Amino acid sequence: MEVRSGEENNSAPDGVLLAVMLDLRGAAEMEGSWVVVGPAGGEGRVGATNIGRLRQGKAARGGAGGVTSWDLRVFAGVVGFMGCLLLVASLLMSAVHQVQFRNGAISVNFRGLQEVKQNFVRREQKEEIMHERLIQMATLATTKNESDSDSFALWEEPYQQARKWKPCAAKHSLADEEPGENNNGYILISANGGLNQQRVAVCNAVVVAALLNATLVLPRFLYSSVWKDISQFGDIYQEDYFVNYMKSDVRIVKELPPHLQSVDLEAIGSQITDNDIMKEAEPSEFIKTALPVLRKNHVVHFLGFGNRLGFDSVPVHLQRLRCRCNFHALKFTPEIQKLGSLLVQRLRGVSEMQTEMDKQLFGGNMINTASGEERTDDAGGPSRYLALHMRFEVDMVAYSLCEFGGGEEERRELHAFREIHFPALATRLRNTTVSPEELRSQGRCPLTPEEAGLILSALGYDHRTFMYVAGSQIYGGATRLRPLTRLYPNLVTKEDILSSDELAPLKNFSSRLAALDFIACASSDVFAVTDSGSQLSSLVSGYRVYHGRGRAPTLHPNRKRYAQILSEEGGIEWSGFQKRVRTMVEEYKRVRARPRGRTVYRQPRTPGCMCRAGGDGSVDF
């Protein structure tokens, strides 16, 4: 007799099969028959057996007269019984396998949850505070609920000289007659970067167009893999207002004439890139490089145009043109103005706009709606808020090449970001050794939220200070912000003040969202800067100087000096730290004319832009 089992994974245990074999042998001792044990859960069946063979087997044993019906019933009963045994056995095995599988799955899921929990704990442990001792002292200082305004002007411009400077760029630069169409041709620019880099490029382009006696085509904005915004000039600024305001100085059109639109500008040699003109070049360089091309082809395309025009060698009438563009001609679209107006109202807790700054930012698009219960300060007046620009997005952090306490995981993450977004920098790094410690000592590392909080604590702002944080996604997220929020719990962003429905029209447009940050920072009672290289910080600082009437203080640390102070934190007491930080910040707040080499966008106290109270344009250097 031969017994065959089904599939290995579905067969019954060996003991069950043996019992089946023995029972079958005892019940039907027949030569040449065989049994097939089917798959688990199937019925056992007898194969290669028929009634004739059964009868032959019966006669061979000497029985009388063949197989009776009773014999058949017995045989059928035995086969059915064995089939039931096989069915029960296979069901039992299936149950055992299922329990083992479920236990395995539960075990895997549990291990997964454990790993997630352990990874979370590890990340929490890695996000260490960089200046633990100072943070502890700052926490104590900010919770005293005491104001140190007697020794440091927290909310006011400390120097009265600031009020002697008045805006004077509103008067147009050239003769009374408007520029004619008979000029050297058309200037077309494609500006890179985000909102603020593009704003600088636009105003520099206005000056270059006037310098070359050319017509400016409304600037185009290049798509950036970092900012990922397809917005163009008209999506952010009022086109008609810009064109009309500047028409006395530069002729501006919205597009090239038809006969030039289909021309391959690169093929005819009319495309000029950043490689062709040095950074912050003198006007003579544009005359030398671009003017011959313009006269020949009647069109020049500046590709990637940004901070290509310098400051010190620009004549006063062109410098004024620059300031007219930045401080007067560029107005945000009504959509942005209205939403910005609502944002500022809610930050202040009042329902009316009150300052000259507001008029410049919102024009006729101020929203005057009651905001419900108004928030007030201790004196009972409108609530004040401090705006803090945290330039600590991943692109800034990665480009700086500095380290911020995140260990090997942080280094790998920033390296991967550089490989994608800054390939030229990543290539240079393969052959260069960079010391993060040296970069920090040179003041080249952006301040972390923790380091910014330490400065504000040292200046005397207590934990009740209402603070607006501008910027995109902070690198490290909430964990990175935690030291700052512990010091200043009343910290908000535009996403906290405006609802998701209100922000929906600007969603996925980083430049338009950045315009709201520009507005909130420019309108703030105090503006705190963390990165001197940031274009938003630079533009907002200058805007507050120009339109603030000497009542818009800005806090600006010297990162190199601050790095030196932090390097000595192990042996410094809070009073000493406080004194050194205040001295550092007060030095920047001193009122002075623009030094050589500095941008007029940040420091507009310069001939052509601002004048002393007499209005004669005289400036003492």
C-alpha positions in Angstrom: 0.0 0.0 0.0 1.3 3.5 -0.9 0.4 6.7 0.9 1.0 10.2 -0.7 0.5 13.5 1.0 -0.6 16.8 -0.5 1.4 20.1 -0.4 3.9 20.2 2.3 2.7 23.3 4.0 -0.9 22.1 4.1 -0.4 18.4 5.1 -1.5 16.8 8.4 1.1 15.9 11.0 3.0 12.7 10.6 1.3 11.0 13.5 -2.2 11.5 11.9 -1.0 10.2 8.6 0.4 7.0 10.3 -3.0 6.4 12.1 -4.8 6.8 8.8 -2.5 4.3 7.2 -3.0 1.7 9.9 -6.8 2.1 10.0 -7.0 1.7 6.3 -4.9 -1.4 6.3 -7.1 -2.9 9.0 -10.3 -2.0 7.3 -9.5 -3.0 3.8 -6.6 -5.4 3.4 -6.5 -5.3 -0.4 -3.6 -5.7 -2.7 -2.9 -3.1 -5.3 -5.1 -0.4 -3.8 -3.6 3.0 -2.7 -4.8 6.0 -0.8 -4.2 9.7 -1.7 -4.4 12.2 1.2 -5.6 15.4 -0.3 -4.7 18.9 0.6 -5.6 20.1 4.1 -9.3 20.6 4.5 -10.0 18.3 1.5 -11.5 14.9 1.7 -9.5 11.7 1.7 -10.4 9.6 -1.3 -9.7 6.0 -2.5 -8.1 5.9 -5.9 -7.6 2.9 -8.4 -10.2 0.8 -6.5 -13.4 -0.6 -7.9 -16.1 -3.0 -6.9 -14.5 -5.8 -8.9 -11.2 -5.6 -7.0 -13.1 -5.5 -3.7 -14.8 -8.7 -4.6 -11.5 -10.3 -5.6 -10.0 -9.4 -2.3 -13.0 -10.9 -0.4 -12.8 -14.2 -2.4 -9.0 -14.5 -1.8 -9.7 -14.5 2.0 -12.0 -17.5 1.6 -15.2 -15.7 2.3 -18.4 -17.2 0.9 -20.4 -15.6 -1.8 -18.7 -12.2 -2.5 -19.2 -8.7 -1.1 -22.4 -8.0 0.7 -24.2 -4.6 1.1 -23.2 -4.6 4.7 -19.5 -4.9 3.7 -19.9 -1.9 1.4 -21.6 0.1 4.2 -18.7 -0.7 6.6 -16.1 0.2 4.0 -17.9 3.5 3.2 -18.2 4.3 6.9 -14.5 3.7 7.5 -13.5 5.9 4.6 -15.9 8.6 5.7 -14.6 8.4 9.3 -11.0 8.7 8.1 -11.9 11.6 5.9 -13.4 13.4 8.9 -10.2 12.7 10.8 -8.1 14.2 8.0 -10.4 17.3 7.8 -10.2 17.9 11.6 -6.4 17.4 11.5 -5.9 19.9 8.7 -8.3 22.5 10.4 -6.2 22.2 13.5 -3.0 22.8 11.6 -4.5 25.8 9.8 -5.5 27.2 13.1 -2.0 26.7 14.5 -0.4 28.3 11.4 -2.8 31.3 11.7 -2.0 31.9 15.3 1.7 31.7 14.6 1.3 34.2 11.7 -0.7 36.7 13.7 1.7 36.5 16.6 4.5 37.2 14.1 2.7 40.1 12.7 1.9 41.5 16.1 5.6 41.1 17.0 6.7 42.9 13.9 4.2 45.8 14.5 5.3 46.1 18.1 8.9 46.1 17.1 8.1 48.9 14.5 6.4 51.0 17.2 9.3 50.5 19.5 11.7 51.5 16.8 9.7 54.7 16.0 9.6 55.5 19.7 13.4 54.9 20.1 14.1 57.0 17.0 11.9 59.8 18.4 13.8 59.6 21.7 17.1 59.6 19.8 16.1 62.7 17.8 15.0 64.5 21.0 18.3 63.7 22.5 20.2 64.9 19.5 18.4 68.3 19.5 20.5 69.5 22.3 20.6 73.1 23.4 23.8 74.6 22.3 24.1 77.1 25.1 22.5 75.4 28.1 24.0 77.6 30.8 23.0 80.9 29.1 19.5 79.6 28.4 19.0 78.8 32.1 20.1 82.4 33.1 18.0 83.9 30.3 14.9 82.0 31.4 15.3 83.4 34.9 15.8 86.9 33.5 12.8 86.9 31.2 10.4 85.7 33.9 11.1 88.5 36.3 8.5 90.6 34.6 10.6 93.6 35.0 11.4 96.2 32.4 15.0 97.5 31.9 13.9 100.4 29.7 15.8 102.8 31.9 19.1 101.4 30.6 18.0 100.3 27.2 15.4 101.7 24.9 13.3 98.7 24.2 10.6 100.2 22.0 11.9 103.6 20.9 14.7 104.8 18.7 17.3 105.9 21.2 18.8 108.7 19.1 16.9 111.8 18.3 19.1 112.5 15.3 17.1 109.8 13.4 14.1 112.1 13.2 16.1 114.7 11.3 16.3 112.6 8.2 13.4 112.8 5.8 12.6 111.0 2.6 13.5 113.0 -0.5 13.5 110.5 -3.4 9.9 111.2 -4.3 11.0 113.9 -6.7 11.9 112.4 -10.0 15.5 112.3 -11.1 15.7 113.7 -14.6 14.3 116.7 -16.5 10.6 117.5 -16.4 9.9 116.0 -19.9 9.3 112.2 -20.0 11.8 110.0 -21.8 11.0 109.5 -25.5 10.9 106.4 -27.6 14.0 107.3 -29.6 16.6 105.6 -27.4 19.1 102.9 -27.8 16.7 99.9 -27.5 15.2 97.6 -24.9 16.5 96.2 -21.7 15.1 92.8 -20.6 16.1 91.2 -17.3 15.4 87.8 -15.8 15.9 88.0 -12.1 16.7 85.0 -9.9 16.2 84.3 -6.2 13.2 85.0 -4.0 11.0 88.0 -3.5 13.7 90.3 -2.0 16.5 89.4 -4.4 14.1 90.1 -7.2 13.1 93.4 -5.8 16.7 94.5 -5.7 17.2 93.3 -9.3 14.1 95.3 -10.5 15.4 98.6 -9.0 18.9 98.0 -10.3 17.5 97.4 -13.7 15.7 100.7 -13.6 19.0 102.4 -13.0 20.8 100.5 -15.8 18.0 101.3 -18.3 18.3 105.0 -17.4 22.1 104.8 -17.6 22.0 103.2 -21.1 19.1 105.4 -22.3 17.0 102.4 -23.0 13.4 101.2 -22.5 12.9 98.7 -19.7 10.7 95.7 -20.3 8.8 94.7 -17.1 11.2 92.3 -15.4 10.7 88.5 -15.5 11.3 86.3 -12.5 13.1 83.0 -12.9 11.8 79.8 -11.4 13.9 78.7 -8.4 14.3 75.1 -7.3 14.6 76.4 -3.7 11.6 78.8 -3.7 9.5 76.9 -6.2 7.3 79.9 -7.1 6.0 80.6 -10.6 4.9 84.2 -9.7 5.7 87.0 -12.0 6.0 90.7 -11.5 2.2 91.4 -11.9 1.4 88.7 -9.4 3.3 90.5 -6.6 3.4 94.2 -7.6 1.0 96.7 -9.2 2.2 96.9 -12.8 0.4 100.0 -13.9 1.3 102.0 -10.8 5.0 101.0 -11.3 5.0 102.1 -14.9 3.2 105.4 -14.3 5.3 106.3 -11.2 8.6 105.8 -13.1 7.5 107.3 -16.4 9.2 110.6 -15.7 12.5 108.8 -15.3 12.5 105.6 -17.4 10.2 104.4 -20.2 8.8 101.0 -19.2 6.8 98.7 -21.3 5.1 95.4 -20.5 6.7 93.3 -23.4 9.1 93.5 -26.2 7.8 94.8 -29.6 6.6 92.1 -31.9 9.6 92.2 -34.2 11.9 91.3 -31.3 9.8 88.7 -29.5 10.8 85.8 -31.8 14.5 86.7 -31.9 16.9 84.2 -30.3 18.7 86.8 -28.1 21.5 84.4 -27.2 22.2 83.5 -30.8 22.6 87.1 -31.8 24.9 87.8 -28.8 22.4 90.0 -26.9 22.4 87.8 -23.8 24.6 89.0 -20.9 25.0 86.7 -17.8 26.4 87.2 -14.3 29.7 85.8 -15.7 30.0 88.8 -18.0 29.6 91.5 -15.4 31.3 91.5 -12.0 29.3 91.7 -8.8 28.5 95.3 -7.8 30.1 96.7 -10.9 30.6 100.3 -11.6 28.3 102.0 -14.1 31.2 102.3 -16.6 31.3 98.5 -16.8 27.7 98.4 -18.1 28.6 101.1 -20.6 31.6 99.1 -21.8 29.9 95.7 -21.9 26.2 96.3 -22.7 26.0 99.5 -24.6 27.7 98.3 -27.8 25.5 95.3 -27.9 22.4 97.4 -27.3 23.3 99.8 -30.1 23.9 96.9 -32.5 20.9 94.7 -31.8 18.6 97.2 -30.1 18.0 94.7 -27.3 20.0 93.3 -24.3 18.9 90.5 -22.1 20.5 90.4 -18.6 20.0 86.8 -17.5 20.1 86.1 -13.7 20.4 89.8 -13.1 20.7 90.7 -9.4 23.2 92.7 -7.4 25.4 93.5 -10.4 25.4 97.3 -9.9 27.5 98.9 -7.2 26.7 101.8 -4.9 29.5 104.2 -4.3 30.2 105.2 -7.9 26.6 105.7 -8.9 25.8 109.4 -9.5 23.3 111.1 -7.2 20.5 111.4 -9.8 20.7 107.6 -10.5 20.9 106.8 -6.8 17.7 108.8 -6.3 16.2 106.7 -9.1 17.0 103.6 -7.2 15.3 104.8 -4.1 12.3 106.0 -6.0 11.8 102.5 -7.3 12.3 100.7 -4.0 10.6 103.1 -1.6 7.8 104.5 -3.8 7.1 102.7 -7.1 6.9 99.1 -5.9 3.5 98.6 -4.3 2.2 95.1 -3.6 -1.0 94.0 -5.3 -4.3 94.9 -3.7 -4.8 91.2 -2.7 -1.5 91.2 -0.8 -2.1 94.7 0.7 -5.5 93.8 2.1 -4.3 90.5 3.6 -1.3 92.3 5.0 -3.5 95.0 6.5 -5.6 92.3 8.2 -2.5 90.6 9.5 -1.1 93.8 11.0 -4.4 94.8 12.6 -4.6 91.5 14.4 -1.0 91.7 15.5 -1.7 95.1 17.0 -5.1 94.2 18.3 -6.6 97.4 16.9 -9.0 98.0 14.0 -7.5 101.1 12.4 -4.2 101.8 10.7 -2.4 104.8 12.2 1.2 105.3 10.9 2.9 106.7 7.9 4.4 103.3 7.3 0.9 101.8 7.0 -0.1 104.4 4.3 3.0 103.5 2.3 2.4 99.8 2.6 -1.3 99.6 2.0 -2.3 102.8 0.2 -6.1 102.7 -0.3 -6.4 99.0 0.5 -6.4 99.2 4.2 -9.1 97.1 5.8 -10.7 98.9 8.7 -12.8 96.3 10.4 -13.3 95.8 14.1 -11.2 93.0 15.4 -13.4 92.3 18.5 -11.6 92.4 21.8 -8.5 94.5 21.5 -5.2 93.5 23.0 -3.5 96.3 25.0 -0.3 96.8 26.8 0.2 97.7 30.5 -0.2 101.4 29.6 -3.6 100.9 28.1 -2.6 101.9 24.6 -2.5 99.7 21.4 -0.5 96.6 21.9 3.1 96.5 20.6 4.8 93.7 18.9 8.4 92.8 18.0 9.1 91.2 14.6 11.9 88.7 14.4 13.3 87.6 11.1 14.7 84.1 11.5 16.8 83.5 8.4 17.3 79.8 9.4 15.7 78.0 6.4 17.4 74.9 5.1 18.9 76.6 2.1 20.6 79.2 4.3 21.8 76.6 6.8 23.2 74.4 4.1 24.9 77.1 2.2 26.6 78.5 5.3 28.6 75.2 5.8 28.3 75.7 9.5 27.2 73.1 12.1 24.4 73.6 14.5 24.6 70.8 17.1 22.8 68.1 15.0 25.7 65.7 14.7 26.3 63.3 11.9 22.7 63.1 10.9 22.6 66.9 10.3 25.8 66.8 8.3 24.4 64.1 6.0 21.2 65.9 5.5 22.8 69.3 4.7 25.3 67.6 2.4 22.5 65.9 0.4 20.7 69.3 0.1 23.8 70.9 -1.2 24.3 68.2 -3.8 20.8 68.9 -5.2 20.5 72.7 -4.9 24.1 73.9 -4.8 26.0 71.5 -7.0 28.8 74.0 -7.7 29.4 74.5 -4.0 29.2 70.8 -3.3 31.9 70.2 -6.0 34.2 72.8 -4.5 33.8 71.2 -1.1 35.2 67.9 -2.4 38.6 69.5 -2.8 38.4 71.9 0.1 38.5 71.5 3.9 36.1 73.8 5.7 36.3 74.4 9.4 32.8 75.1 10.9 34.4 76.5 14.1 36.4 79.0 12.0 33.3 80.0 10.1 31.5 80.6 13.3 34.3 82.7 14.8 34.2 84.9 11.6 30.5 85.5 12.1 29.5 83.7 9.0 27.0 81.4 10.6 23.3 82.3 10.7 22.0 82.6 14.2 19.8 79.8 15.6 16.4 80.7 17.3 18.1 79.9 20.6 20.9 82.5 19.9 18.3 85.1 18.8 16.4 84.5 22.0 19.5 85.0 24.1 20.0 88.4 22.5 16.5 89.6 23.2 16.7 88.4 26.7 19.9 90.3 27.3 18.3 93.4 25.9 15.6 93.2 28.5 12.5 91.9 26.6 10.6 89.8 29.1 8.6 86.7 28.5 5.3 88.6 27.9 6.7 90.2 24.7 4.4 89.6 21.8 6.6 88.4 19.0 6.0 87.8 15.2 8.5 85.4 13.6 9.0 85.9 9.9 10.6 83.4 7.5 9.9 80.2 5.8 10.1 76.8 7.4 12.7 76.9 10.2 15.3 74.2 9.8 14.6 71.7 12.5 11.0 72.7 13.0 9.4 73.0 16.4 12.3 71.3 18.1 14.7 73.9 16.9 12.3 76.7 18.0 11.7 75.2 21.4 14.5 77.2 23.3 13.0 80.4 21.8 9.4 79.6 22.7 10.4 78.7 26.2 11.8 82.2 26.6 9.0 83.9 24.7 5.7 81.9 24.7 3.8 84.7 22.9 5.3 83.8 19.6 3.3 83.7 16.4 3.6 83.4 12.6 1.3 84.5 9.8 -0.2 81.0 9.9 -1.2 81.6 13.5 -2.8 85.0 12.8 -4.5 84.3 9.5 -6.8 81.4 8.8 -6.1 78.7 6.2 -8.9 80.1 4.1 -7.5 83.6 4.3 -4.1 82.3 3.3 -5.4 80.0 0.6 -5.0 82.4 -2.4 -1.3 82.7 -1.6 -0.7 79.1 -0.8 2.2 77.5 -2.8 3.5 81.0 -3.8 6.5 81.6 -1.5 7.2 85.1 -2.8 3.6 86.3 -2.1 3.7 84.8 1.3 7.1 86.5 1.9 5.4 89.8 1.0 3.2 89.3 4.1 6.4 88.8 6.2 7.8 92.0 4.7 4.7 93.9 5.7 4.5 92.5 9.2 8.2 93.3 9.8 8.1 96.8 8.3 5.0 97.7 10.4 6.3 96.3 13.7 7.2 98.4 16.7 10.7 96.8 16.8 12.3 94.8 14.1 15.0 92.3 15.1 17.5 91.0 12.5 19.5 87.8 12.9 21.4 87.7 9.6 23.0 90.8 8.0 23.3 89.0 4.7 19.5 88.5 4.3 17.8 90.5 1.6 14.5 90.7 3.6 16.3 92.0 6.7 18.2 94.5 4.5 15.2 95.8 2.6 12.9 96.0 5.7 15.6 97.8 7.7 16.0 100.4 5.0 12.2 100.7 4.5 11.9 101.4 8.2 14.7 104.0 8.1 13.1 105.7 5.1 9.5 105.7 6.1 9.8 105.3 9.9 10.3 109.0 10.6 12.9 108.1 13.2 10.4 106.0 15.2 11.1 102.5 13.9 14.0 101.0 15.7 15.9 97.9 14.4 18.0 95.5 16.4 21.0 94.3 14.5 23.7 92.1 16.1 27.2 91.9 14.9 27.6 88.2 14.4 31.4 88.1 14.6 31.3 89.9 18.0 28.4 87.8 19.2 30.3 84.6 18.3 33.2 85.9 20.4 30.8 86.5 23.3 29.3 83.1 23.0 32.7 81.4 22.9 33.4 82.7 26.4 30.0 81.7 27.9 31.6 79.2 30.3 33.1 81.9 32.4 30.6 84.8 31.9 27.8 85.8 34.3 24.5 87.1 33.0 25.2 90.7 33.9 28.4 90.6 31.8 26.7 88.9 28.9 23.9 91.4 29.1 26.3 94.4 29.0 28.3 93.1 26.1 25.2 92.3 24.0 23.7 95.7 24.6 26.8 97.5 23.7 27.0 95.4 20.5 23.4 96.3 19.5 23.6 100.0 20.5 26.5 100.6 18.2 24.4 99.6 15.2 21.6 101.8 16.2 23.7 105.0 16.1 22.5 107.4 13.4 25.0 107.9 10.6 25.0 108.5 6.9 25.6 105.4 4.6 29.2 104.3 4.9 31.1 103.5 1.7 30.4 100.0 0.3 27.0 99.7 2.0 23.8 99.2 0.2 21.3 102.0 -0.1 18.5 99.5 0.3 19.6 98.9 3.9 21.0 102.4 4.7 19.2 105.0 2.6 20.6 108.0 4.5 22.6 109.1 1.5 22.4 111.9 -1.1 19.6 111.3 -3.5 17.6 109.2 -1.1 17.2 111.0 2.2 17.9 114.6 3.3 18.4 116.3 6.6 15.5 118.4 7.9 16.6 121.4 5.8 15.7 119.5 2.7 18.8 120.7 0.8 20.3 117.3 0.4 23.4 118.1 2.4 24.9 115.1 4.2 27.9 115.0 6.6 30.1 112.0 6.1 
